Amino acid sequence: MSAPGNDLAAAYVRVRQASHALAAPLSAEDCCVQSMPDASPVKWHLAHTTWFFETFVLEPHERGFAPFHPAFRVLFNSYYQGVGARHPRAERGLITRPGLAQVLAYRAHVDARMHALLVGGVDASLHALIELGLQHEQQHQELLLTDIKHLLSCNPLLPAYANAETARAPAEPAPLRWLPQDAGLHEIGHAGQGFAFDNESPRHRVYLNAFALASLPVSNAEYQAFVDGGGYADAGHWLSEGWDWLQTKGRAAPLYWQCRDDGGWAEFTLQGLQPLAPAQPVVHLSYYEADAYARWAGARLPTEAEWECAAPQMRGQAAPAPAQRLHPAAHAAPGEVWEWTQSSYAPYPGFRCAEGAVGEYNGKFMVNQYVLRGGSCASPPGHVRPTYRNFFPAGACWQFTGLRLARDL
């Protein structure tokens, strides 16, 4: 989502309304609860994205600035040390006050002040900052969906966030092909057109040996063969740390899979508990699970450079889905599940963090995480691009994360 000139105000309204629409099916109780330390309450997402505009845009640029509520500066700061104190992340669900109604009033108040600022005109630097804020809010829209999914999965009633979609996946996965890539020098990273986060730059050259990437992400049917074949009980497929993680979690299948009475599998989704669809991509895998499956399958995970260089061929298989959705579909193009790579999240050569608190956006997390590529069904339009670098710790699996296989040639 890139908004030139006069379109910025319209883009602001569109993004902010999209967050409200995602929260609309939920009760006030749904919006307050935090199901685990890695997730945040919906109410917190709505407030934090508003805090971003109040703190980074209005405070330095609005004449006569005064905060909506002084305490919100601490309550809804996420990780910006340069801004000041923060409420502990694992305790966001304890913030029962302000209530949802006051958070929505906070959003409306900041939106009115942002509208006045935008109508007055902004320079290029402020335009870029506001666009970053909109992209940031869209990231939280994806997090809102994955966090509420985890919360609802903890409810013994297994309630649905929304009604099940009528379209069903085909009974059998599409045929898999291998997309070969020649050895040689390649360029990766943002090329300068349109919006990109700072961690997508600078563009630079990498040398790659010859390899091939699968034309499809791994499907539920393929991964079920690994599960049913004892893959979760054989330490030989797992990294040592992954095996320890597996034993600690007591996991025998992916997150949200449930064994049915007839011996088959069901999967909890944002549309409630559904039969496992064979052709749909397997989702909610940790890095450990993705790596173990790749070993079992006689392949490996791609590097992020391999993934990006093969992206044009992958996109040639089919057009990506145009809109945010609630569950991955059987689809050849990237954008259904975030795909784990074997690349550690690190700065590109020549990377420099921006000055000030906004410089904390990505660079400070470049340690002990792995890169994922491609986007997911829950990613807002515009966030599914070849250069996008998502990142999570190896044990994270509440996001829409899957895998695509690679092999050497």
N, C-alpha and C positions, 0 to 999 in steps of 0.2 A: 504494500500500500504506500505509494508515493504521491504526495499531494503538492503540485506546483502552485505558487502564487495564491490566487483567489479561491482555489479549491481547498485550502487548508481548513477554513472554518467549517465547510461542509464535511470534510473528512473527520474533523474533531467530533461533530455531532453524530456521524455515522458510527464511529468506533464506540463512543460512550453509550449510545443506544443499544449497540450489540451486547454490551456487558449487562445492561438491564434485562434484555431479552433472555439471556442465558440464566439469569437468576429468577426469572418470572415463575417457572414451574415449582419453585421451592417455597417451603414455609419459613417463617422467621426462625423456628427451631432448627430446621435444616441448615440455615445460614450461619448459625452461631457455633456449631460443634466442630471440633478438630479431632480427626480420627487417629492421627499419628503425628510425630514431630515433623516429618517431611512434608506433610500436607498443611494447608491453612484453611480456616473457615471461609465460606463464600463472603461473609460480611467483611472479613479482613481484606480479601482481594478487592472488593468494591471500594473500601476506604483507602487502601495503600495506593492504588492507581490514581486516586484523587489527590492523595498526599504528594505524589510525584509532581503533579502540575502546580499545586499550591507552593511546594517547597522550592522547586527548581525553576519554575517559570514566573509565578506571581510574586513571590517574595522579592526577587531582585529586579523585577521589571514593572510592577504595578505601583503607581503613585499612591502614597498613603497606605501601604499594605498593612493589614492586621490579620492575624490568623483567625480561622473560623472558631477554633478552640485550641488554646495553647498546649493542652495535654496530648493532642493528636500528633504533635511533632515526634513524640516518643512512642506512643502506642502503635503508630502505623509506619514507622521507619523499619525497613527490612534489614539491610546490611550496610548501610552507608555510614561508616565510622566518621567521615568528615562532617556529617550533619549533627552528630551528637549521640546521646544515649538512645538505646533501643529496648523495647520490651522483649523478653526472651522468646525465641521462635517457638519452642516447644510448649509455651504457655499462652499462645494466641487464643486458644479455645476458652480460656478463663476470662476473657474480656467480654463479659455479658453486657456491660455498659461501656460505651454508648450502645443502644439497641439498634436494630436494623433501620427503624424509622429515622433515627438521628443520622445514621450513616448515609441514608438516601437524601436527607436534607443537606448534608455536607456536600454530596455530589452535586446537587442542584445549585447550591450556593457557589461553589467553585466554577461550575459550568457557566453561570451567569457572568462571573468576573472574567473568565477566559474569553467569553464571547465579546465582551467590551474591549479586551486587549486585542483580539484578532480583528475586530472591526476597525480599530485605529491603525492597523498595519504593523507588520513586523519586518525586521531586517533579516538578512540571510542567516546570520548566526542564531537568532531566536527561532526562525523557521525550522532550522535543523534540530534544535532542542525540542521543540513541540512535536516534530515528527518522531523523534526518538521516544518521547512520552507516549505517543499513539502506538508505536510498535511495541513498546513495553506493555501497554494495556492489552494489546492483542496476545502477547505471550501469556499474560495472566488469564485471558479468556480460555486458553487451552488448559492452563493449570486448574482453573475453576472446574472444568468438566472432569478432569482426572481426579481431582481431590474429592468432588462430590460423589464420584463413582466409588472411590474407596470407602467413603463414609457410608453410603447406602449398602455396600457389601457387608458391612459389619452389623447391619440390622437383620435379625433372624427372619423377618418378613420378606427380605430381599426385594424391597420396593423398587419400582421403575422410576427413573427420572422423567421419562417420556414414553409415549406409546411406541410399540414396536413398528419399525418400518415394514411396508408391505413387500418390498423387493427382496427376493431371496437369492442367495448365491447359487451358481450352478452346482449340480451334484458332484461333479468331478473337477479337480483343478485343471487349468489349462496346461498344455504341454510345456515343459521347461526346456529352454535352449541356453547354450553358453555363448556369451558375447565376447569374442576375443579382442584383445588389445595388444598392439605391437610394443616391443621394448623401445625406449627412447626418452627424450626430454619432453616434458609436458608443462604447461602453465596451469596453476590453480590459484584460487582466491578471487576476490571481487575485482571486476574489471572496470568499475567506475560508473556504470550506468544504473540509475535507480538507487533505492535505499539498501544499505547493508550495515550490519553491526560492525563494531571496530575489530572484532576478532576474525572477521572474514578477510582482512587485509594485513599486510600488503600482498598484492599478486606477485607470485614468484615461480621459479622453475624448479621442477623435481625430476629426477631420473627414475623410471620404473622399468623393471624387468617385464617380460611378456607375461600376461595373465589373462584370465577369462572370468567374467562375472555372470552369475545366473540372471536370466531374463525375468525371473519372478522372485519375490520374497518367499521364504519357506512357509508352507501352508499348514493349517491345522492337521490335515491328514498326514502330511509328512512328519510333523512333530509328534503326532499321536503314535506313530510307529516307534519312535524313540522312547516315548513314555511306556507304551505297552510292552516293548522289548526289554524293559529293565534298565533303561538308561539312567534313571535316578538312583539305581542301586549299585551301579558299577563305578567304582572310584577311578578306574582307568581312563574314563572320558573327561575327568574333571581336573581343573587346576587345583592345587592343594588348598589354596584359600577358598576356592569355590566349593570344594567338598566340605570344608569346615562350615561355610555359610549354609550349605544344604542341610547338614546335620543340625545346626543351631535352629534353623527355621522349621525343620521337620517337613520339608516340602517333598511331595511325590509327583507333582505335576505343576504346570504354570499357575501363577496367581489367578484366581477367579474360575479355574476349572473345578468342576464337581463331578464325582463319579455317581452315575444314576443307578437305580435299583437293578436295571437290566444289564449292567456292566458297561454301558456306553458312557459318554461324557456329555456334560452340559457346561455352559459358560455363563457366568454372570456378566451382564452388559448394562449399559445405561437404559436399555429397554427391558430390564429384568432378566430373569434366568431363561436362557434360550438353549436349544439343542446345539451342540458344537457343529458348526458349518464346515465341512471338509475343505472347501476351496478357498475359504477366507484365510488371510495371513494369520499365522500364530502371533499372539500379542501378549504384552505384559511379561516379557522375559527380562531377566537380569543379564548382565554381561556374562556372568558365569554360565548361565543356561545356554546362551547363544553360542559361546565358545565350546561348551561340551557337545552340543548338537553338531556343530561343524566338524569336530574331531570324529564323532561317531559316523558322520556322513562321508568321511574321507576327504574333507575339504577344509577350508579355513574361513575366517572372517577377512574381508578386504581391509586394506588401509584406507584412510580417508582420501588420500590422493588418488588411489585406484578408483574409489567410488566416484569421485568428482569427474575424473577423466572419462569414465564409462557412462556418465549421466546422459549425454546426448543420445547414445544408443538405447539406453533404457527408456528414455522419453519417446523414442521413436516407436516403441511398441504400442503405446496408446496415450491419449491425452489424460492429464491428471484430472481428478475430480475438481469441480469449480468452487465448491462451497464446503464450509465446515459441517461435519457430520458426526454421528454418535458412535459409529463402529466401523472398522475397516471393511472394505469390500474386496472381492476377488478382482484384482486389477493389475495390469502389467506395469504401469507407470509408477514411479516413486510417488509417495504422498499418502499412502495408506497407513504405514507404520514407520516410526523412527527406526532406522537400521543401524545396529551396533557395528562399529569398526574396531579394528585392533589397535587403533592409534590413540595414544595418550593425548589428553587435551593440553596443548602447549602453545606458546606464541609462535606465529609465523616469523621468519627472519625479518628483522627490521621493525617488528611491532613495537608501538609505544602507547602507553595508556594516556588518555586525555587528562588534562589538568583538572584539579578540583574533584569534588565528590562524585560527579558523573563519571569520572575516570575509573571508579570502582565497579562499573557495570559488569564487565566481563573479565578483565585481566587478573583480578585478585583470586579467581577460581582456577587458575591454570596449574593445578597440581592434584594428583590422586583422583583423576576422573578420566573417562573415555569419551571419545567423540562419537556422536550419532549423526546420521545424514538422512535427508530425504523428506522430512515432515511427516505428519500423520493425518488421519481423518479429522482429528480435532484441531488441527492447525488452521488459523484463519487464512483466507485467500491472500496471496502475496508472500506468505512465509514459507511456501514450498518452493525452494530454489536450490540449484546445485551447490552453491557456495555456503549455504547456511550451516553453521557448526553448533549443533546442540551438544550438551555434555552432562553426564551424570556419573555418580560413583558406580562401581561395578555391581553392587548389590541392589541398585534401584530398579524397580519393576512396576511401579504403579502408573507410570506413563505408558503411552501406546507404543511400546518398544518391541521390535522383532528383529529379523535378520535376513540377509541375502548372502548366499555363499559365493566364495571366490576360490580359484585354484590356479596354481602355477602352470605355465605352458613350457 
